[in-house]
Amino acid sequence: QVQLVESGGGLVQPGGSLRLSCAASRVIVGINAMGWYRQAPGAQRELVASITSGGSTNYADSVKGRFTISRDAARNTVSLQMSSLKPEDTAVYYCHFQRVFPARYDYWGQGTQVTVSS
C-alpha cells in the first residue's frame, strides 16, 4: 500500500514562511498531477496548488504570489513553499497525487496542520 508522507507543518506568525513536503513511500508509475489541498475547520477541502507532469502550475487566487509549488517527478515528491502567511491560511494541508496510468487513482496524504497566529 503506497502512502504519501507529509512534513513541514507547524505554527508560524503572520508574515512568516513554511515549506511543506510530500513523498511517496515508493515510486508510483503513471503520476500526472501532484498538488496540495487544504481544509479549514467547518469548511470544504479546497485546492491550493497543483503541478502537472509537464510543469504547468495552478494556484488558488488566495495564494497566488505567495505560494510556490514544485515537484521532483523522479522521486515522486512535491513541495509547497508558503510565504507571507496569513491567519486565513490556517488549515490542515493534504498532498495529492493523481495517477492516470494504468488506471485513474487518487492518492492522499494524512494531512499536516498549518497554524498562522501571533
N, CA, C and O atoms as a DFTB+ gen file, in Angstrom:
472 C
 N C O
     1  1       0.837      -1.186       0.000
     2  2       0.000       0.000       0.000
     3  2       0.884       1.251       0.000
     4  3       1.659       1.477       0.929
     5  1       0.756       2.043      -1.037
     6  2       1.548       3.260      -1.138
     7  2       0.998       4.312      -0.185
     8  3      -0.215       4.500      -0.086
     9  1       1.889       4.989       0.506
    10  2       1.488       6.082       1.381
    11  2       2.181       7.366       0.957
    12  3       3.316       7.357       0.481
    13  1       1.470       8.468       1.141
    14  2       2.060       9.786       0.951
    15  2       2.357      10.343       2.339
    16  3       1.477      10.406       3.198
    17  1       3.598      10.743       2.542
    18  2       4.021      11.229       3.855
    19  2       4.361      12.705       3.749
    20  3       5.247      13.102       2.992
    21  1       3.640      13.515       4.526
    22  2       3.843      14.964       4.511
    23  2       4.709      15.386       5.695
    24  3       4.752      14.719       6.728
    25  1       5.390      16.501       5.516
    26  2       6.174      17.074       6.599
    27  2       6.250      18.583       6.408
    28  3       6.020      19.101       5.315
    29  1       6.578      19.277       7.497
    30  2       6.826      20.707       7.393
    31  2       5.769      21.613       7.978
    32  3       5.959      22.829       8.011
    33  1       4.669      21.065       8.436
    34  2       3.651      21.920       9.040
    35  2       4.080      22.433      10.391
    36  3       5.120      22.041      10.920
    37  1       3.261      23.324      10.950
    38  2       3.567      23.846      12.266
    39  2       2.910      25.172      12.515
    40  3       1.986      25.576      11.809
    41  1       3.410      25.854      13.548
    42  2       2.896      27.158      13.949
    43  2       3.844      28.246      13.456
    44  3       5.059      28.152      13.634
    45  1       3.284      29.266      12.841
    46  2       4.103      30.374      12.329
    47  2       3.344      31.671      12.538
    48  3       2.113      31.686      12.534
    49  1       4.075      32.750      12.720
    50  2       3.448      34.054      12.882
    51  2       3.014      34.617      11.545
    52  3       3.589      34.264      10.515
    53  1       2.023      35.476      11.535
    54  2       1.622      36.133      10.283
    55  2       2.818      36.800       9.617
    56  3       3.640      37.444      10.268
    57  1       2.888      36.628       8.316
    58  2       4.016      37.159       7.553
    59  2       5.169      36.192       7.430
    60  3       6.110      36.441       6.676
    61  1       5.115      35.103       8.151
    62  2       6.188      34.122       8.124
    63  2       6.093      33.153       6.959
    64  3       5.230      33.275       6.090
    65  1       7.004      32.188       6.962
    66  2       7.092      31.219       5.873
    67  2       7.162      29.799       6.425
    68  3       7.634      29.559       7.536
    69  1       6.679      28.877       5.612
    70  2       6.790      27.454       5.886
    71  2       6.960      26.727       4.561
    72  3       6.524      27.195       3.509
    73  1       7.604      25.572       4.644
    74  2       7.742      24.734       3.457
    75  2       7.187      23.357       3.785
    76  3       7.633      22.693       4.721
    77  1       6.205      22.944       2.994
    78  2       5.636      21.606       3.123
    79  2       6.246      20.689       2.076
    80  3       6.494      21.096       0.941
    81  1       6.484      19.448       2.471
    82  2       6.993      18.454       1.537
    83  2       6.162      17.188       1.634
    84  3       5.579      16.884       2.675
    85  1       6.119      16.463       0.541
    86  2       5.337      15.221       0.485
    87  2       6.092      14.228      -0.381
    88  3       6.523      14.550      -1.488
    89  1       6.245      13.022       0.137
    90  2       6.941      11.985      -0.608
    91  2       6.132      10.698      -0.555
    92  3       5.510      10.375       0.456
    93  1       6.156       9.978      -1.659
    94  2       5.505       8.670      -1.704
    95  2       6.424       7.630      -1.079
    96  3       7.648       7.733      -1.162
    97  1       5.813       6.621      -0.449
    98  2       6.609       5.584       0.215
    99  2       7.352       4.711      -0.784
   100  3       8.317       4.034      -0.430
   101  1       6.906       4.729      -2.021
   102  2       7.642       4.076      -3.100
   103  2       7.279       4.782      -4.395
   104  3       6.304       5.531      -4.451
   105  1       8.055       4.545      -5.417
   106  2       7.804       5.199      -6.700
   107  2       6.478       4.708      -7.271
   108  3       6.192       3.511      -7.280
   109  1       5.681       5.652      -7.745
   110  2       4.392       5.361      -8.369
   111  2       4.495       5.689      -9.844
   112  3       4.851       6.806     -10.219
   113  1       4.182       4.714     -10.678
   114  2       4.224       4.924     -12.124
   115  2       2.909       5.563     -12.581
   116  3       1.839       5.255     -12.057
   117  1       3.012       6.442     -13.550
   118  2       1.808       6.983     -14.158
   119  2       1.209       8.187     -13.463
   120  3       0.030       8.488     -13.649
   121  1       2.016       8.888     -12.654
   122  2       1.512      10.082     -11.986
   123  2       1.437      11.235     -12.969
   124  3       2.402      11.511     -13.683
   125  1       0.306      11.902     -13.009
   126  2       0.151      13.083     -13.836
   127  2       0.317      14.321     -12.961
   128  3       1.370      14.959     -12.965
   129  1      -0.700      14.641     -12.236
   130  2      -0.640      15.860     -11.433
   131  2      -0.348      15.544      -9.970
   132  3      -0.730      14.501      -9.439
   133  1       0.342      16.486      -9.348
   134  2       0.555      16.473      -7.906
   135  2       0.036      17.796      -7.373
   136  3       0.051      18.807      -8.075
   137  1      -0.419      17.786      -6.142
   138  2      -0.946      19.039      -5.640
   139  2      -1.118      19.060      -4.142
   140  3      -0.870      18.076      -3.444
   141  1      -1.553      20.215      -3.669
   142  2      -1.843      20.428      -2.259
   143  2      -3.261      20.974      -2.118
   144  3      -3.674      21.880      -2.843
   145  1      -3.982      20.407      -1.180
   146  2      -5.305      20.881      -0.811
   147  2      -5.253      21.294       0.660
   148  3      -4.319      20.945       1.383
   149  1      -6.249      22.028       1.081
   150  2      -6.337      22.375       2.497
   151  2      -7.791      22.383       2.937
   152  3      -8.710      22.578       2.142
   153  1      -7.963      22.165       4.233
   154  2      -9.307      22.169       4.797
   155  2      -9.257      22.851       6.154
   156  3      -8.607      22.379       7.087
   157  1      -9.960      23.970       6.239
   158  2     -10.076      24.695       7.494
   159  2     -11.290      24.170       8.264
   160  3     -12.185      23.579       7.661
   161  1     -11.338      24.373       9.570
   162  2     -12.481      23.895      10.358
   163  2     -13.794      24.449       9.814
   164  3     -13.932      25.653       9.595
   165  1     -14.754      23.552       9.599
   166  2     -16.065      23.957       9.126
   167  2     -16.141      24.281       7.654
   168  3     -17.189      24.703       7.165
   169  1     -15.041      24.090       6.933
   170  2     -15.014      24.425       5.514
   171  2     -14.759      23.176       4.682
   172  3     -14.333      22.140       5.193
   173  1     -15.031      23.300       3.391
   174  2     -14.757      22.197       2.486
   175  2     -13.276      22.178       2.109
   176  3     -12.591      23.199       2.181
   177  1     -12.801      21.016       1.713
   178  2     -11.425      20.909       1.233
   179  2     -11.323      21.665      -0.088
   180  3     -12.182      21.539      -0.962
   181  1     -10.268      22.445      -0.216
   182  2     -10.090      23.238      -1.428
   183  2      -8.699      23.052      -2.000
   184  3      -7.741      22.778      -1.277
   185  1      -8.607      23.207      -3.312
   186  2      -7.314      23.133      -3.976
   187  2      -6.497      24.376      -3.651
   188  3      -6.991      25.499      -3.749
   189  1      -5.245      24.167      -3.263
   190  2      -4.325      25.269      -3.029
   191  2      -3.435      25.478      -4.253
   192  3      -3.318      26.592      -4.764
   193  1      -2.816      24.406      -4.713
   194  2      -1.916      24.490      -5.859
   195  2      -1.730      23.104      -6.442
   196  3      -1.813      22.100      -5.735
   197  1      -1.479      23.063      -7.738
   198  2      -1.211      21.800      -8.401
   199  2      -0.151      22.006      -9.471
   200  3       0.074      23.121      -9.941
   201  1       0.500      20.899      -9.847
   202  2       1.517      20.950     -10.885
   203  2       1.429      19.659     -11.679
   204  3       1.333      18.573     -11.107
   205  1       1.463      19.782     -13.001
   206  2       1.345      18.616     -13.856
   207  2       2.717      18.034     -14.164
   208  3       3.745      18.608     -13.804
   209  1       2.717      16.894     -14.832
   210  2       3.975      16.265     -15.219
   211  2       4.751      17.145     -16.185
   212  3       5.975      17.043     -16.278
   213  1       4.051      17.999     -16.899
   214  2       4.700      18.913     -17.827
   215  2       5.189      20.186     -17.180
   216  3       5.835      21.012     -17.825
   217  1       4.879      20.350     -15.891
   218  2       5.353      21.538     -15.184
   219  2       4.363      22.679     -15.109
   220  3       4.673      23.731     -14.550
   221  1       3.178      22.492     -15.662
   222  2       2.167      23.550     -15.580
   223  2       1.617      23.630     -14.165
   224  3       1.329      22.615     -13.531
   225  1       1.481      24.849     -13.691
   226  2       1.015      25.050     -12.322
   227  2      -0.328      25.766     -12.297
   228  3      -0.696      26.484     -13.227
   229  1      -1.041      25.549     -11.211
   230  2      -2.329      26.185     -10.996
   231  2      -2.422      26.538      -9.515
   232  3      -2.110      25.713      -8.656
   233  1      -2.849      27.754      -9.220
   234  2      -2.934      28.209      -7.844
   235  2      -4.317      28.775      -7.544
   236  3      -4.966      29.360      -8.411
   237  1      -4.753      28.592      -6.310
   238  2      -5.953      29.285      -5.862
   239  2      -5.661      30.781      -5.851
   240  3      -4.540      31.198      -5.561
   241  1      -6.659      31.574      -6.164
   242  2      -6.461      33.027      -6.207
   243  2      -5.929      33.561      -4.877
   244  3      -5.145      34.509      -4.851
   245  1      -6.354      32.955      -3.794
   246  2      -5.990      33.452      -2.473
   247  2      -4.516      33.273      -2.136
   248  3      -4.017      33.895      -1.199
   249  1      -3.808      32.422      -2.896
   250  2      -2.396      32.165      -2.579
   251  2      -1.453      32.603      -3.691
   252  3      -0.236      32.510      -3.531
   253  1      -1.973      33.066      -4.788
   254  2      -1.122      33.488      -5.901
   255  2      -0.147      34.568      -5.448
   256  3      -0.515      35.521      -4.761
   257  1       1.094      34.393      -5.851
   258  2       2.126      35.359      -5.489
   259  2       2.748      35.105      -4.125
   260  3       3.759      35.717      -3.781
   261  1       2.157      34.215      -3.351
   262  2       2.686      33.915      -2.008
   263  2       3.186      32.473      -1.891
   264  3       4.148      32.204      -1.172
   265  1       2.534      31.554      -2.593
   266  2       2.889      30.137      -2.518
   267  2       3.517      29.694      -3.834
   268  3       3.168      30.197      -4.902
   269  1       4.446      28.749      -3.744
   270  2       5.073      28.180      -4.929
   271  2       5.123      26.666      -4.788
   272  3       5.621      26.139      -3.793
   273  1       4.603      25.977      -5.792
   274  2       4.622      24.519      -5.787
   275  2       5.738      24.031      -6.703
   276  3       6.007      24.632      -7.743
   277  1       6.382      22.937      -6.307
   278  2       7.428      22.343      -7.133
   279  2       7.372      20.830      -6.962
   280  3       6.820      20.318      -5.988
   281  1       7.953      20.131      -7.923
   282  2       7.938      18.681      -7.859
   283  2       9.242      18.089      -8.357
   284  3       9.955      18.691      -9.161
   285  1       9.534      16.911      -7.867
   286  2      10.641      16.102      -8.376
   287  2       9.979      14.811      -8.849
   288  3       9.709      13.910      -8.055
   289  1       9.725      14.738     -10.147
   290  2       8.969      13.615     -10.683
   291  2       9.696      12.292     -10.478
   292  3       9.069      11.271     -10.195
   293  1      11.008      12.312     -10.619
   294  2      11.772      11.071     -10.492
   295  2      11.672      10.491      -9.089
   296  3      11.705       9.273      -8.909
   297  1      11.550      11.364      -8.099
   298  2      11.482      10.904      -6.716
   299  2      10.072      10.903      -6.175
   300  3       9.843      10.571      -5.012
   301  1       9.107      11.281      -7.039
   302  2       7.711      11.326      -6.578
   303  2       7.564      12.185      -5.333
   304  3       6.971      11.761      -4.341
   305  1       8.099      13.379      -5.391
   306  2       7.942      14.308      -4.271
   307  2       7.365      15.622      -4.778
   308  3       7.568      16.009      -5.928
   309  1       6.655      16.284      -3.905
   310  2       6.093      17.585      -4.219
   311  2       6.248      18.475      -2.989
   312  3       6.112      18.016      -1.855
   313  1       6.533      19.740      -3.227
   314  2       6.732      20.684      -2.126
   315  2       5.885      21.922      -2.335
   316  3       5.500      22.254      -3.456
   317  1       5.608      22.587      -1.249
   318  2       4.855      23.837      -1.296
   319  2       5.571      24.850      -0.416
   320  3       5.599      24.714       0.807
   321  1       6.146      25.860      -1.043
   322  2       6.785      26.941      -0.313
   323  2       5.734      28.012      -0.063
   324  3       5.150      28.557      -0.999
   325  1       5.502      28.307       1.214
   326  2       4.469      29.269       1.586
   327  2       5.117      30.479       2.244
   328  3       5.847      30.342       3.226
   329  1       4.855      31.637       1.714
   330  2       5.412      32.873       2.249
   331  2       4.282      33.861       2.534
   332  3       3.147      33.688       2.089
   333  1       4.625      34.886       3.279
   334  2       3.650      35.927       3.640
   335  2       2.358      35.305       4.157
   336  3       1.261      35.674       3.738
   337  1       2.508      34.378       5.053
   338  2       1.352      33.632       5.552
   339  2       0.402      34.516       6.332
   340  3       0.804      35.447       7.031
   341  1      -0.876      34.192       6.188
   342  2      -1.943      34.944       6.835
   343  2      -2.735      34.014       7.757
   344  3      -2.726      32.799       7.561
   345  1      -3.409      34.567       8.746
   346  2      -4.222      33.701       9.628
   347  2      -5.231      32.859       8.852
   348  3      -5.547      31.742       9.259
   349  1      -5.732      33.382       7.748
   350  2      -6.710      32.620       6.960
   351  2      -6.101      31.450       6.205
   352  3      -6.825      30.665       5.593
   353  1      -4.782      31.325       6.240
   354  2      -4.120      30.149       5.659
   355  2      -4.129      28.976       6.630
   356  3      -3.726      27.871       6.268
   357  1      -4.579      29.203       7.841
   358  2      -4.630      28.141       8.832
   359  2      -5.571      27.033       8.374
   360  3      -6.733      27.284       8.057
   361  1      -5.059      25.809       8.343
   362  2      -5.834      24.662       7.867
   363  2      -4.978      23.409       7.987
   364  3      -3.789      23.467       8.301
   365  1      -5.616      22.284       7.731
   366  2      -4.870      21.042       7.535
   367  2      -4.581      20.939       6.039
   368  3      -5.486      21.040       5.211
   369  1      -3.332      20.740       5.713
   370  2      -2.904      20.671       4.320
   371  2      -2.662      19.212       3.945
   372  3      -2.015      18.461       4.675
   373  1      -3.205      18.832       2.774
   374  2      -3.109      17.458       2.288
   375  2      -2.405      17.456       0.932
   376  3      -2.718      18.270       0.063
   377  1      -1.467      16.552       0.758
   378  2      -0.904      16.404      -0.578
   379  2      -1.710      15.359      -1.340
   380  3      -2.356      14.488      -0.757
   381  1      -1.652      15.475      -2.637
   382  2      -2.472      14.647      -3.528
   383  2      -1.681      14.289      -4.769
   384  3      -1.059      15.149      -5.392
   385  1      -1.707      13.015      -5.124
   386  2      -1.121      12.559      -6.380
   387  2      -2.246      11.976      -7.226
   388  3      -3.051      11.182      -6.740
   389  1      -2.294      12.365      -8.463
   390  2      -3.277      11.829      -9.402
   391  2      -2.584      10.888     -10.370
   392  3      -1.762      11.314     -11.181
   393  1      -2.916       9.611     -10.283
   394  2      -2.374       8.634     -11.223
   395  2      -3.355       8.471     -12.380
   396  3      -4.563       8.386     -12.159
   397  1      -2.855       8.427     -13.587
   398  2      -3.717       8.241     -14.750
   399  2      -3.408       6.972     -15.504
   400  3      -4.180       6.587     -16.382
   401  1      -2.314       6.305     -15.199
   402  2      -1.928       5.062     -15.856
   403  2      -1.358       4.118     -14.819
   404  3      -0.565       4.553     -13.983
   405  1      -1.721       2.854     -14.832
   406  2      -2.584       2.150     -15.774
   407  2      -4.067       2.392     -15.569
   408  3      -4.879       1.999     -16.406
   409  1      -4.428       3.029     -14.478
   410  2      -5.823       3.380     -14.210
   411  2      -5.852       4.617     -13.342
   412  3      -4.896       4.908     -12.623
   413  1      -6.935       5.330     -13.410
   414  2      -7.081       6.544     -12.619
   415  2      -7.182       6.174     -11.148
   416  3      -7.954       5.297     -10.760
   417  1      -6.382       6.867     -10.337
   418  2      -6.429       6.652      -8.894
   419  2      -5.909       7.905      -8.215
   420  3      -4.986       8.555      -8.706
   421  1      -6.504       8.234      -7.093
   422  2      -6.096       9.406      -6.322
   423  2      -5.467       8.962      -4.999
   424  3      -6.065       8.214      -4.226
   425  1      -4.252       9.443      -4.763
   426  2      -3.550       9.185      -3.512
   427  2      -3.611      10.445      -2.653
   428  3      -3.489      11.563      -3.155
   429  1      -3.802      10.242      -1.350
   430  2      -3.876      11.365      -0.411
   431  2      -2.922      11.147       0.762
   432  3      -2.732      10.024       1.228
   433  1      -2.339      12.226       1.218
   434  2      -1.567      12.182       2.434
   435  2      -2.486      12.252       3.639
   436  3      -3.695      12.441       3.501
   437  1      -1.907      12.100       4.825
   438  2      -2.697      12.076       6.048
   439  2      -3.012      13.477       6.556
   440  3      -3.853      13.646       7.439
   441  1      -2.346      14.467       6.006
   442  2      -2.601      15.848       6.401
   443  2      -1.585      16.362       7.399
   444  3      -1.121      15.626       8.271
   445  1      -1.246      17.628       7.263
   446  2      -0.346      18.268       8.207
   447  2      -0.934      19.633       8.589
   448  3      -1.395      20.381       7.727
   449  1      -0.911      19.940       9.865
   450  2      -1.531      21.162      10.354
   451  2      -0.625      22.365      10.140
   452  3       0.559      22.336      10.478
   453  1      -1.193      23.412       9.580
   454  2      -0.513      24.699       9.467
   455  2      -1.350      25.718      10.238
   456  3      -2.530      25.909       9.945
   457  1      -0.741      26.362      11.210
   458  2      -1.426      27.363      12.016
   459  2      -0.670      28.672      11.930
   460  3       0.516      28.741      12.252
   461  1      -1.366      29.712      11.492
   462  2      -0.765      31.040      11.377
   463  2      -1.408      31.921      12.445
   464  3      -2.587      32.266      12.365
   465  1      -0.610      32.271      13.433
   466  2      -1.151      33.019      14.564
   467  2      -0.030      33.742      15.296
   468  3       1.102      33.263      15.355
   469  1      -0.360      34.889      15.846
   470  2       0.610      35.625      16.651
   471  2       0.468      35.252      18.131
   472  3       1.202      35.771      18.971
